[in-house]
Amino acid sequence: MANKVLTASGQLRAVPGTVYGVIVSCDGVTSGDKVEFKDALTDTGTSQLSIVFGGTDDIASFCPSIPVRFSTGIYMTMTKTGGTMTVTVLYD
């Protein structure tokens, strides 16, 4: 299992993989901003997992009892109107 910290949209894996957990810290984001994980090599893929924020300074964690599998690759997209997000992903 690996972990990666991202502060912008980007590719986690260029081959199939599994997400085991996500921790997101936000500072100054807008309610409704989100982080999505797509089953793809780019931002054009199908969303498999979304975390939507309700406040400006928020922390969210996601540890599913059944890991989320991706058959093509794993691409993470941040949608925010301002502020910063730091995303730590546990995956393989």
GULOVO-694441 format. One record per atom (N, C-alpha, C): chain; x, y, z; residue number from 1; atom name. Coordinates in steps of 0.001 Angstrom, whole numbers, plus 500000, padded with zeros to 6 digits. Last residue first. Layout:
residues N
PT   chain        x        y        z     n   atom
PT       A        X        Y        Z   NUM     CA
...
This chain:
residues 92
PT   chain        x        y        z     n   atom
PT       A   496657   501370   496402    92      N
PT       A   497624   500512   495713    92     CA
PT       A   497112   500242   494329    92      C
PT       A   496377   504019   498880    91      N
PT       A   495968   503263   497689    91     CA
PT       A   497020   502232   497310    91      C
PT       A   495383   506774   500569    90      N
PT       A   495978   505451   500781    90     CA
PT       A   495471   504558   499670    90      C
PT       A   495952   510203   500197    89      N
PT       A   495240   509040   499691    89     CA
PT       A   496048   507775   500002    89      C
PT       A   495371   513410   501309    88      N
PT       A   496232   512247   501493    88     CA
PT       A   495419   511014   501126    88      C
PT       A   495133   516654   500183    87      N
PT       A   494495   515338   500137    87     CA
PT       A   495554   514260   500305    87      C
PT       A   494410   519873   500957    86      N
PT       A   495496   518911   500999    86     CA
PT       A   494856   517530   501146    86      C
PT       A   493321   522858   499502    85      N
PT       A   492978   521509   499933    85     CA
PT       A   494258   520688   499926    85      C
PT       A   492629   526365   499923    84      N
PT       A   493531   525253   499653    84     CA
PT       A   492941   523942   500162    84      C
PT       A   490845   529090   498260    83      N
PT       A   491408   528376   499402    83     CA
PT       A   492325   527249   498959    83      C
PT       A   488276   528667   495732    82      N
PT       A   489350   529392   496402    82     CA
PT       A   489879   528556   497549    82      C
PT       A   486555   526941   494599    81      N
PT       A   486487   528319   494138    81     CA
PT       A   487582   529174   494757    81      C
PT       A   487305   523644   493404    80      N
PT       A   487229   524624   494489    80     CA
PT       A   487227   526027   493901    80      C
PT       A   487687   520400   492880    79      N
PT       A   486858   521489   492389    79     CA
PT       A   486694   522465   493537    79      C
PT       A   490142   518106   492022    78      N
PT       A   489694   519062   493036    78     CA
PT       A   488861   520127   492339    78      C
PT       A   490339   514748   491069    77      N
PT       A   490002   516104   490645    77     CA
PT       A   489554   516920   491842    77      C
PT       A   492470   512024   490494    76      N
PT       A   491768   512830   491484    76     CA
PT       A   491569   514244   490958    76      C
PT       A   492431   508889   488984    75      N
PT       A   492674   510308   488774    75     CA
PT       A   491841   511083   489779    75      C
PT       A   493612   505739   488415    74      N
PT       A   493002   506579   489453    74     CA
PT       A   493421   508022   489202    74      C
PT       A   492532   503342   485920    73      N
PT       A   493552   504114   486613    73     CA
PT       A   492851   504926   487678    73      C
PT       A   490690   501200   485356    72      N
PT       A   491533   501826   484330    72     CA
PT       A   492756   502498   484942    72      C
PT       A   489287   500278   487582    71      N
PT       A   489719   499305   486580    71     CA
PT       A   490654   499878   485511    71      C
PT       A   489322   500608   491025    70      N
PT       A   489371   501355   489775    70     CA
PT       A   489973   500444   488717    70      C
PT       A   487500   500135   494075    69      N
PT       A   488375   499623   493007    69     CA
PT       A   488210   500439   491726    69      C
PT       A   487516   500917   497390    68      N
PT       A   486971   501348   496109    68     CA
PT       A   487962   500953   495015    68      C
PT       A   487076   498472   500055    67      N
PT       A   487872   499417   499273    67     CA
PT       A   487237   499718   497913    67      C
PT       A   484680   498419   502450    66      N
PT       A   485040   497716   501215    66     CA
PT       A   485806   498719   500359    66      C
PT       A   484594   500319   504374    65      N
PT       A   484775   498939   504820    65     CA
PT       A   485106   498029   503639    65      C
PT       A   486442   503353   503719    64      N
PT       A   485341   502428   503458    64     CA
PT       A   485637   501029   503987    64      C
PT       A   487164   506122   505059    63      N
PT       A   487794   504799   505164    63     CA
PT       A   486700   503752   504970    63      C
PT       A   487700   509425   504864    62      N
PT       A   486869   508379   504270    62     CA
PT       A   487662   507085   504317    62      C
PT       A   487463   512596   506421    61      N
PT       A   488182   511334   506221    61     CA
PT       A   487194   510306   505703    61      C
PT       A   487927   516098   506362    60      N
PT       A   487092   514940   506064    60     CA
PT       A   487982   513716   505944    60      C
PT       A   487729   519286   507698    59      N
PT       A   488560   518088   507580    59     CA
PT       A   487614   516924   507345    59      C
PT       A   487502   522758   506854    58      N
PT       A   486900   521457   507096    58     CA
PT       A   487956   520375   507005    58      C
PT       A   486510   525822   506461    57      N
PT       A   487656   525149   507074    57     CA
PT       A   487157   523802   507562    57      C
PT       A   484022   526255   505218    56      N
PT       A   485243   526842   504674    56     CA
PT       A   486508   526196   505219    56      C
PT       A   481771   523435   504665    55      N
PT       A   482233   524668   505281    55     CA
PT       A   483548   525131   504714    55      C
PT       A   481136   521076   503411    54      N
PT       A   480039   521917   503858    54     CA
PT       A   480477   523240   504440    54      C
PT       A   482344   519285   500560    53      N
PT       A   482564   519997   501813    53     CA
PT       A   481438   520963   502123    53      C
PT       A   482264   515978   499332    52      N
PT       A   481791   517353   499184    52     CA
PT       A   481861   518028   500552    52      C
PT       A   483840   513516   497646    51      N
PT       A   483754   514067   498994    51     CA
PT       A   483426   515548   498819    51      C
PT       A   483198   510679   495619    50      N
PT       A   483189   512140   495779    50     CA
PT       A   483099   512490   497245    50      C
PT       A   484088   508095   493424    49      N
PT       A   484045   508522   494818    49     CA
PT       A   484104   510037   494862    49      C
PT       A   484053   507680   490738    48      N
PT       A   483783   506518   491579    48     CA
PT       A   483556   506919   493044    48      C
PT       A   483321   509230   487711    47      N
PT       A   483557   509433   489132    47     CA
PT       A   483151   508191   489923    47      C
PT       A   484929   508404   484706    46      N
PT       A   483731   508255   485520    46     CA
PT       A   484077   508401   486994    46      C
PT       A   487278   510770   483178    45      N
PT       A   486715   509482   483562    45     CA
PT       A   485459   509560   484396    45      C
PT       A   488705   513027   482498    44      N
PT       A   487511   512717   481712    44     CA
PT       A   486779   511465   482172    44      C
PT       A   491136   513625   483645    43      N
PT       A   489940   514169   484291    43     CA
PT       A   488643   513785   483583    43      C
PT       A   492849   510470   483067    42      N
PT       A   492734   511930   483020    42     CA
PT       A   491438   512341   483711    42      C
PT       A   492590   507824   483394    41      N
PT       A   493968   508326   483386    41     CA
PT       A   493998   509849   483373    41      C
PT       A   489993   506586   485624    40      N
PT       A   490522   507084   484356    40     CA
PT       A   491978   507490   484510    40      C
PT       A   487732   506848   487633    39      N
PT       A   488297   505622   487068    39     CA
PT       A   488809   505955   485675    39      C
PT       A   488295   509503   489960    38      N
PT       A   487735   508998   488704    38     CA
PT       A   488483   507760   488229    38      C
PT       A   487314   511143   492792    37      N
PT       A   488252   510144   492280    37     CA
PT       A   487599   509468   491088    37      C
PT       A   487003   514523   493835    36      N
PT       A   486451   513342   493175    36     CA
PT       A   487579   512428   492713    36      C
PT       A   486208   516935   496179    35      N
PT       A   487292   516101   495667    35     CA
PT       A   486628   514870   495071    35      C
PT       A   484604   520205   496180    34      N
PT       A   484690   518753   496322    34     CA
PT       A   485985   518174   495781    34      C
PT       A   482427   522791   497475    33      N
PT       A   483662   522374   496813    33     CA
PT       A   483867   520898   497079    33      C
PT       A   480329   523234   499192    32      N
PT       A   480017   522613   497917    32     CA
PT       A   481255   522250   497105    32      C
PT       A   481568   526180   500600    31      N
PT       A   480627   525076   500750    31     CA
PT       A   480240   524547   499375    31      C
PT       A   484939   526906   499686    30      N
PT       A   483535   527278   499711    30     CA
PT       A   482671   526034   499889    30      C
PT       A   487985   527080   501675    29      N
PT       A   487192   526633   500533    29     CA
PT       A   485733   527043   500726    29      C
PT       A   489733   527707   503777    28      N
PT       A   489195   528775   502946    28     CA
PT       A   488438   528328   501712    28      C
PT       A   491208   524706   503799    27      N
PT       A   491345   526022   504418    27     CA
PT       A   490827   527058   503431    27      C
PT       A   490954   521218   504500    26      N
PT       A   490605   522388   503697    26     CA
PT       A   490785   523664   504502    26      C
PT       A   492107   517957   504141    25      N
PT       A   492109   519130   504993    25     CA
PT       A   491891   520352   504111    25      C
PT       A   491207   514605   503858    24      N
PT       A   491265   515908   503191    24     CA
PT       A   491188   517006   504238    24      C
PT       A   492059   511309   503364    23      N
PT       A   491972   512350   504379    23     CA
PT       A   492152   513677   503664    23      C
PT       A   490965   508101   502443    22      N
PT       A   491240   509466   501995    22     CA
PT       A   491093   510385   503198    22      C
PT       A   491617   504614   501650    21      N
PT       A   491260   505697   502552    21     CA
PT       A   491679   507047   501991    21      C
PT       A   491938   502837   499584    20      N
PT       A   491590   502317   500903    20     CA
PT       A   491168   503401   501881    20      C
PT       A   491514   502278   496209    19      N
PT       A   491627   503316   497229    19     CA
PT       A   491097   502741   498541    19      C
PT       A   493284   500419   493775    18      N
PT       A   492279   500406   494834    18     CA
PT       A   492559   501545   495809    18      C
PT       A   493740   500083   490164    17      N
PT       A   494159   500184   491562    17     CA
PT       A   492978   500218   492503    17      C
PT       A   495148   499895   486822    16      N
PT       A   494087   499640   487800    16     CA
PT       A   494618   499696   489238    16      C
PT       A   497469   502617   486075    15      N
PT       A   497018   501231   485921    15     CA
PT       A   495890   501005   486927    15      C
PT       A   498423   504975   486830    14      N
PT       A   498150   504839   485400    14     CA
PT       A   497729   503415   485057    14      C
PT       A   497415   506775   489750    13      N
PT       A   497908   505541   489113    13     CA
PT       A   497529   505524   487650    13      C
PT       A   496883   509479   490231    12      N
PT       A   497499   508658   491274    12     CA
PT       A   498135   507409   490685    12      C
PT       A   496935   512596   488585    11      N
PT       A   496846   511146   488462    11     CA
PT       A   497555   510469   489637    11      C
PT       A   495255   515555   489899    10      N
PT       A   496332   514796   489289    10     CA
PT       A   496092   513295   489314    10      C
PT       A   494690   518792   491362     9      N
PT       A   494206   517637   490606     9     CA
PT       A   495387   516896   489991     9      C
PT       A   496682   519535   494299     8      N
PT       A   496030   519911   493034     8     CA
PT       A   495543   518638   492350     8      C
PT       A   497962   518459   496350     7      N
PT       A   497394   519780   496609     7     CA
PT       A   496743   520353   495345     7      C
PT       A   498380   515189   497720     6      N
PT       A   498140   516053   496565     6     CA
PT       A   497557   517387   497015     6      C
PT       A   500285   512547   498830     5      N
PT       A   499673   513805   499237     5     CA
PT       A   499584   514702   498012     5      C
PT       A   499915   509059   499039     4      N
PT       A   500339   510206   498256     4     CA
PT       A   499587   511421   498756     4      C
PT       A   500950   505775   499922     3      N
PT       A   500167   506976   500185     3     CA
PT       A   500759   508115   499373     3      C
PT       A   500482   502254   499253     2      N
PT       A   501222   503505   499163     2     CA
PT       A   500339   504649   499646     2      C
PT       A   500856   498828   500000     1      N
PT       A   500000   500000   500000     1     CA
PT       A   500901   501234   500000     1      C
